[in-house]
Amino acid sequence: MLRAFGTVLVAGALLAAGCGGSDGGSSTSAAPAPRGPEDARLRAQLRDATSVAPGTFPATQGRTLQEVADTITATGPQLAFASSVLTTGEHERLAFGLLDEDRFLYAPTAIYLAKSGGRARALGPYPAPADLLVTDAPFRSETAASEESPFAAVYATTVPFAEPGTYDVLAVSKVQGQDVAAGGQVKVVTTAQDRIPDVGEPAPAVATDTVQSAGGDVESIDTRRPVGTMHDASFDDVLGKKPALLLFATPQLCQSRVCGPVVDIAEQLKRTYGERVQFIHQEVFVDNEVRKGLRAPLRAFKLQTEPWLFAVDAKGRITQRLEGSFGFDAMELAIKSALR
């Protein structure tokens, strides 16, 4: 039984292992193509992990989170969070991964939570389907997917945080017909304490790096290899005129290894939405050197971590923001929110 809830591990600790890949295909949600028994198992696990039925998980029935955990006797994986900025609200995104010894675990998963301390009733289960990170081969950069890499998806759900403070979190996964659990803790602040521009607010009118502003030296404003195609327009020039997707990420210098994959996902989705939405990728560090600090656009958005994504509608208001690891489903929903 799970007697105590572990401490939070942020995106850098969770995602340092890199990301999984695929052999291509037309679907953005394609799992890695099997190359042997192990790859075939991974593909099946990913397929199962993207579909979650909350009714198959233990009901809280007024119990505390520890009491729910005590009903699960199997040794669970390690829970590590890919969200570090969490605020109060009814629909806060919580992203995470599950590490079982030396490999990532993919299985149908749900989240339970409760305010730490005392005997608060557990909330949940909240279904947390896996969001795939693999891209089609033409959009895969050197810093992202490989066939041998096991990290191919991130779990995500939305949960209510009624008040600020520390919350205990319990992830329950169904592995080979058995429930396994992993515990952790997160800290939640009020929206007033969160200085980062949020949904519904006007986006800061910041100039972002472009091929023109870089004098044609694209590698100075993009550490992706090969360099990307999202440097045609400055954010301040399109703000209030056209929907935009602004992605802060540094594929080569990321504190975790999720920047490469999220930039690749944006490149692939640009193929579908590029005519209607301006895709902009902004590097993180001055002169691509960590010691020189953050570039001006990140300072304007009050960012201290990466990657971050902001979807902005044609009126210049933020319709979605995503932090840390996010896959195709989350990014596509963000794009559609900007188009509504």
C-alpha positions, 0 to 999 in steps of 0.5 A: 500500500502507498503510505506516503506521497512523494515530492514533485519532480519537474519536467527537467528530471522527468524528460531527460531521456528524450522522445520516441519516434515513428516511421512516419505515416499521415496520422499525427497520432501514429505510434512508433512502428514496431520493429520487433516484439518490444516495439510492438508492445510499446505500440500496443501500450501507447494505443491503450494509454490514449483511451481512458474510461474513468468508470473502471477506476476506484471510486472515491466514496468519500474516502481520503486520498490515502484511503484510496491509495491503501486499496491498491497493493501493487508497487507503482511507478515513479510519478514525475510532473511536466507542469511546474506552474499551477494556479487555482481554477476549475480546469487546470492542466496537469501533465506528467509521466510515469517511470517504471524502473528504467523505462516509461510506463504507458497504460490507461491512467487516472488522477486523484488529488486532495489538499495536503494535511488533515483528512480532505476527501479525495477528488477524482478519478480524472482521466489522463490519456496519453498525448503522443509526441511522435512526428512523421519522419519528414518533421523529425529533427535531430533533437527529437525522436529516434526509434530506440528512444522509449519516451513517446507520450506525456499524460495530461488531464485537467483538475480543479484546484479550489485554493492555493497550497500543496496538494497530494496527487495519486496516479492510478494505472491499469497494468496487465489487469491490475491497478498500480499507484504512484504518489506525488505533490504539487504546489498551487498558487493563486492566479494573482500570484501568477505573473505569466499572461493567462487565457483571456488576457491580451498578449504582450506586443513583443518583437520576436526574432525573424530571418530578416532581423537575423540578417538571414542567419537563421541558425542564430535564432533557431537551434533546431537541426535542421532549422525550422520554418517558423521565423517569417513574421515577428509576433508584434506585427501579426498581433491583433491581425491574425491568429498566432501560435507563439512557441518558446523553446530551445531544441538544443539547449532545453533543460529537459528534452521536450523542446525538440519534440514540441517544435517538431510537432508545431512544424507538422501542424503548420502543414495543416493550419499554416494558412490560417494561423501564424506559427512563430518559434522563439529561441530562449537564450541570448545568442544561444548561450545559457550564460547570457540569460533569457531573450527579451520576448521571454522576459516580456512574458515573465517566463522562467522555464521552457518550453511554453506555448501561447495561442492567440486569437485575431483580436490579440487575446490569449486563448490557451497556454501550455507549459512543459511537455505537450503533444499533438492533441494539446497543441491542436486544441490550442490552435483551434481555440485561437481560430474560434 
